[in-house]
Amino acid sequence: MSKDSLFIVIEGLDGSGKSSASAALKEHLEQNFSGKIKRSYEPHNPSCGGDFIRDVLEKRITEFDPFVLALAYAANRLDHNARIINPWLEKGADHIFICDRYYLSSLVYNSAEDFSFDEVMLLNKNARKPDIIFFLNVSAEVCRERMNKRNEPVELFETKLDTYRKRYFSAIKYLQQERAHKVIEIDGNQTLENVVGDILKGIYQHQPKWKAKI
């Protein structure tokens, strides 16, 4: 693994602004690292199991085993790692990868009373550890309002936002305390410019060597 690369994950509820933030962050970073920034997302449609996951999320498949879905997410992530994420980060100095969602989402959406955080992480044990995870904290009400404006069909996990929001905080605490992850909360109610500014501040604080570069 290159020690001069940076793996950033942006997380949050549906409607929290993850995609807009990651796109704007990439655009900003390209100013100093032209050709060295790559942005992707999970579940990653072209990777293993992507079509199955998408069919479940969009409710074309309505009968499925939740454990099989968790396995599909893990397989999708490992393939994404092997063919997209790791090769990019191992290209050399100053390569940055930005990913919309990662295994924090699996902890939130795949865990259950009979399937613990530890068990979810066991499936993901070979997934690359992010250098920093940014969680866009937006209320469930605001997320619902934003999704309603899209005028698109409601996907599987776009309901029960209050429940999933609480689970996010539990999963973040678990990653911080049990897995030594750097997870930074960002106020997602701000302007996009301010959200990106706070993400950059988080990078400076937790990865000081990048402050002189970005």
Sequence and secondary structure as in RCSB ss.txt:
>XXXX:A:sequence
MSKDSLFIVIEGLDGSGKSSASAALKEHLEQNFSGKIKRSYEPHNPSCGGDFIRDVLEKRITEFDPFVLALAYAA
NRLDHNARIINPWLEKGADHIFICDRYYLSSLVYNSAEDFSFDEVMLLNKNARKPDIIFFLNVSAEVCRERMNKR
NEPVELFETKLDTYRKRYFSAIKYLQQERAHKVIEIDGNQTLENVVGDILKGIYQHQPKWKAKI
>XXXX:A:secstr
  TT EEEEEE STTSSHHHHHHHHHHHHHTTSTT EEEEESS TTSTTHHHHHHHHTTS     HHHHHHHHHH
HHHHHIIIIIHHHHTSSTT EEEEE  HHHHHHHH BTTB HHHHHHHTTTS   SEEEEEE  HHHHHHHHHHH
T    GGGS HHHHHHHHHHHHHHHHHHH   EEEEETTS HHHHHHHHHHHHHHH GGGTTT 
